[in-house]
């Protein structure tokens, strides 16, 4: 029962994480204009991964997409790639995880196959969460660098403060979503251990004799009684060697043989 709960909770948490990664990638507020020194402004700028938007004081918003790929910074394109890879892996992991759920029976699928599918989906969720966290962190690092460079130029009188950008809401959504996907993947990997059948956890080991195979040949054996007579020769008058008769009995000399 605990394995089913862990697997189901991992699936739900991972699904929320993947949904958050998709939402974060599609959001336009990855970077917003910093209004610290200029809280009252008629124009508010914010940017996303795919377009930049401008909102005026009347509430009208106009967005314009990035019509170039080569003109964008390399780190910006890397963030795009990481988020797309995270989404693709997350969707594939969800599809695999649906068929791996223990509460769903499909044909004659064995528990070992479900365990392998659960482990595969868990690894996909973990990689998807890491991709999302890495992409959001790289973009945040770019914002921090540009912010302090803009601040330095502002104090030198080279640039206006309105060009500074700070963290947008999409970054926080991406961090939380990546963490949920990572936690869900870990839960799926833990549930995989409980799905493995008991008989497959311990593998039988067969031992072979390390010595050489010795073959014994059987042959005829000569069996003796242990009381076979010895041939004795004694010198003396009237004594001769006892002769053996044909039937195997010992013949002893009579009294007439000594005459």
MIZAMI-761798 format. One record per residue (C-alpha): residue in one letter; z negated, y, x negated. Coordinates in nm, 2 decimals. Example, Ala and Ser with C-alpha at 12.3 -4.5 7.8 and 13.67 -1.06 7.14 Angstrom:
residues 2
  code      c3      c2      c1
     a   -0.78   -0.45   -1.23
     s   -0.71   -0.11   -1.37
END
This chain:
residues 259
  code      c3      c2      c1
     x    0.00    0.00    0.00
     x   -0.08    0.24   -0.28
     x    0.25    0.17   -0.44
     x    0.43    0.27   -0.12
     x    0.23    0.58   -0.09
     x    0.29    0.68   -0.45
     x    0.66    0.62   -0.41
     x    0.69    0.81   -0.09
     x    0.49    1.10   -0.22
     x    0.71    1.11   -0.53
     x    1.02    1.11   -0.32
     x    0.89    1.40   -0.10
     x    0.77    1.61   -0.40
     x    1.09    1.55   -0.59
     x    1.30    1.64   -0.28
     x    1.11    1.97   -0.25
     x    1.16    2.04   -0.62
     x    1.53    1.97   -0.61
     x    1.56    2.19   -0.30
     x    1.38    2.47   -0.48
     x    1.61    2.44   -0.78
     x    1.91    2.47   -0.56
     x    1.76    2.78   -0.39
     x    1.66    2.93   -0.72
     x    2.02    2.89   -0.85
     x    2.17    3.05   -0.55
     x    1.93    3.34   -0.53
     x    2.04    3.69   -0.65
     x    1.71    3.82   -0.77
     x    1.69    3.66   -1.12
     x    1.63    4.00   -1.27
     x    1.53    4.32   -1.08
     x    1.52    4.68   -1.18
     x    1.19    4.79   -1.32
     x    1.04    5.08   -1.12
     x    0.73    5.13   -1.31
     x    0.80    5.49   -1.42
     x    1.03    5.57   -1.13
     x    0.90    5.42   -0.81
     x    1.11    5.65   -0.59
     x    1.48    5.58   -0.63
     x    1.78    5.59   -0.40
     x    1.94    5.28   -0.56
     x    1.78    4.95   -0.65
     x    1.97    4.70   -0.87
     x    1.91    4.33   -0.91
     x    2.11    4.05   -1.06
     x    2.16    3.68   -1.03
     x    2.35    3.40   -1.20
     x    2.66    3.46   -1.00
     x    2.67    3.82   -0.89
     x    2.50    4.16   -0.92
     x    2.38    4.36   -0.62
     x    2.30    4.72   -0.54
     x    2.08    4.83   -0.25
     x    2.05    5.19   -0.14
     x    1.77    5.36    0.04
     x    1.93    5.31    0.38
     x    1.91    4.93    0.33
     x    2.28    4.87    0.28
     x    2.34    4.61    0.01
     x    2.66    4.56   -0.19
     x    2.71    4.26   -0.42
     x    2.98    4.20   -0.67
     x    3.05    3.87   -0.84
     x    3.11    3.81   -1.21
     x    3.48    3.79   -1.24
     x    3.47    3.68   -1.60
     x    3.34    3.38   -1.79
     x    3.42    3.46   -2.15
     x    3.28    3.81   -2.11
     x    2.93    3.68   -2.02
     x    2.67    3.62   -2.30
     x    2.65    3.26   -2.43
     x    2.28    3.23   -2.33
     x    2.37    3.33   -1.98
     x    2.63    3.06   -1.95
     x    2.39    2.81   -2.10
     x    2.14    2.89   -1.82
     x    2.41    2.83   -1.56
     x    2.50    2.50   -1.72
     x    2.13    2.39   -1.73
     x    2.07    2.47   -1.36
     x    2.39    2.29   -1.25
     x    2.30    1.98   -1.45
     x    1.95    1.99   -1.30
     x    2.10    2.01   -0.95
     x    2.35    1.72   -1.01
     x    2.09    1.49   -1.16
     x    1.84    1.58   -0.88
     x    2.09    1.50   -0.60
     x    2.19    1.17   -0.77
     x    1.82    1.08   -0.81
     x    1.76    1.15   -0.44
     x    2.04    0.92   -0.34
     x    1.92    0.64   -0.57
     x    1.56    0.69   -0.46
     x    1.65    0.65   -0.09
     x    1.78    0.30   -0.15
     x    1.48    0.22   -0.37
     x    1.21    0.30   -0.12
     x    0.99    0.00   -0.05
     x    0.97    0.09    0.32
     x    1.34    0.06    0.36
     x    1.49   -0.29    0.35
     x    1.86   -0.32    0.27
     x    2.00   -0.68    0.28
     x    1.83   -0.92    0.04
     x    1.75   -0.67   -0.23
     x    1.48   -0.80   -0.45
     x    1.17   -0.60   -0.56
     x    1.29   -0.61   -0.92
     x    1.61   -0.43   -0.83
     x    1.41   -0.17   -0.63
     x    1.18   -0.13   -0.93
     x    1.48   -0.05   -1.16
     x    1.62    0.19   -0.91
     x    1.29    0.37   -0.88
     x    1.26    0.40   -1.25
     x    1.61    0.54   -1.28
     x    1.55    0.80   -1.01
     x    1.22    0.90   -1.17
     x    1.39    0.96   -1.50
     x    1.66    1.16   -1.33
     x    1.40    1.38   -1.16
     x    1.21    1.44   -1.48
     x    1.53    1.54   -1.66
     x    1.63    1.76   -1.37
     x    1.29    1.94   -1.37
     x    1.31    1.99   -1.75
     x    1.66    2.14   -1.72
     x    1.54    2.38   -1.45
     x    1.23    2.49   -1.64
     x    1.43    2.53   -1.96
     x    1.70    2.73   -1.79
     x    1.46    2.97   -1.62
     x    1.25    3.01   -1.94
     x    1.57    3.09   -2.15
     x    1.66    3.36   -1.89
     x    1.31    3.50   -1.89
     x    1.32    3.52   -2.27
     x    1.65    3.71   -2.25
     x    1.48    3.96   -2.00
     x    1.18    4.01   -2.23
     x    1.41    4.08   -2.53
     x    1.63    4.33   -2.33
     x    1.32    4.49   -2.18
     x    1.16    4.58   -2.51
     x    1.49    4.68   -2.66
     x    1.55    4.92   -2.36
     x    1.19    5.05   -2.40
     x    1.25    5.12   -2.77
     x    1.57    5.30   -2.69
     x    1.41    5.50   -2.42
     x    1.14    5.64   -2.65
     x    1.41    5.74   -2.89
     x    1.59    5.92   -2.62
     x    1.90    5.70   -2.63
     x    1.87    5.53   -2.29
     x    1.72    5.59   -1.95
     x    1.43    5.39   -1.82
     x    1.62    5.29   -1.51
     x    1.83    5.04   -1.70
     x    1.53    4.81   -1.77
     x    1.50    4.48   -1.58
     x    1.21    4.26   -1.52
     x    1.14    3.92   -1.37
     x    1.28    3.85   -1.03
     x    1.15    3.62   -0.76
     x    1.41    3.35   -0.85
     x    1.25    3.28   -1.18
     x    0.91    3.20   -1.02
     x    1.09    2.98   -0.76
     x    1.27    2.80   -1.05
     x    0.95    2.74   -1.24
     x    0.76    2.60   -0.94
     x    1.06    2.38   -0.84
     x    1.11    2.24   -1.19
     x    0.74    2.15   -1.20
     x    0.76    1.98   -0.86
     x    1.06    1.78   -0.97
     x    0.88    1.68   -1.29
     x    0.57    1.57   -1.11
     x    0.77    1.38   -0.86
     x    0.96    1.20   -1.13
     x    0.64    1.10   -1.30
     x    0.51    0.96   -0.97
     x    0.82    0.75   -0.93
     x    0.79    0.61   -1.28
     x    0.43    0.51   -1.20
     x    0.53    0.35   -0.87
     x    0.79    0.15   -1.06
     x    0.52   -0.05   -1.23
     x    0.37   -0.17   -0.91
     x    0.71   -0.28   -0.77
     x    0.77   -0.53   -1.06
     x    0.70   -0.89   -0.93
     x    0.40   -1.06   -1.09
     x    0.60   -1.36   -1.22
     x    0.84   -1.13   -1.42
     x    0.56   -0.94   -1.60
     x    0.47   -1.23   -1.82
     x    0.75   -1.43   -1.98
     x    0.70   -1.79   -2.07
     x    0.74   -1.87   -2.44
     x    0.86   -2.21   -2.55
     x    0.76   -2.34   -2.88
     x    0.97   -2.58   -3.09
     x    0.85   -2.80   -3.36
     x    0.90   -2.64   -3.69
     x    0.92   -2.97   -3.89
     x    1.21   -3.19   -3.93
     x    1.30   -3.45   -3.67
     x    1.20   -3.77   -3.82
     x    1.38   -4.08   -3.69
     x    1.23   -4.42   -3.73
     x    1.43   -4.73   -3.74
     x    1.30   -5.05   -3.60
     x    1.36   -5.38   -3.76
     x    1.23   -5.73   -3.76
     x    0.88   -5.77   -3.88
     x    0.74   -6.08   -4.05
     x    0.41   -6.16   -3.90
     x    0.17   -6.37   -4.09
     x   -0.15   -6.54   -3.98
     x   -0.35   -6.42   -4.27
     x   -0.46   -6.77   -4.37
     x   -0.16   -6.89   -4.55
     x   -0.24   -7.14   -4.82
     x   -0.22   -7.06   -5.18
     x   -0.06   -7.30   -5.42
     x   -0.34   -7.43   -5.64
     x   -0.30   -7.66   -5.94
     x   -0.60   -7.84   -6.08
     x   -0.60   -8.07   -6.37
     x   -0.80   -8.38   -6.32
     x   -0.79   -8.74   -6.26
     x   -0.71   -8.84   -5.91
     x   -0.63   -8.49   -5.78
     x   -0.29   -8.38   -5.66
     x   -0.16   -8.08   -5.47
     x   -0.19   -8.11   -5.10
     x    0.15   -8.14   -4.95
     x    0.25   -7.98   -4.63
     x    0.39   -8.20   -4.36
     x    0.69   -8.12   -4.15
     x    0.49   -8.01   -3.85
     x    0.31   -7.74   -4.05
     x   -0.02   -7.93   -4.09
     x   -0.20   -7.98   -4.41
     x   -0.21   -8.34   -4.53
     x   -0.52   -8.43   -4.74
     x   -0.52   -8.72   -4.99
     x   -0.68   -9.05   -4.89
     x   -0.92   -9.25   -5.09
     x   -0.65   -9.49   -5.20
     x   -0.47   -9.21   -5.38
     x   -0.75   -9.19   -5.64
     x   -0.71   -9.55   -5.75
END
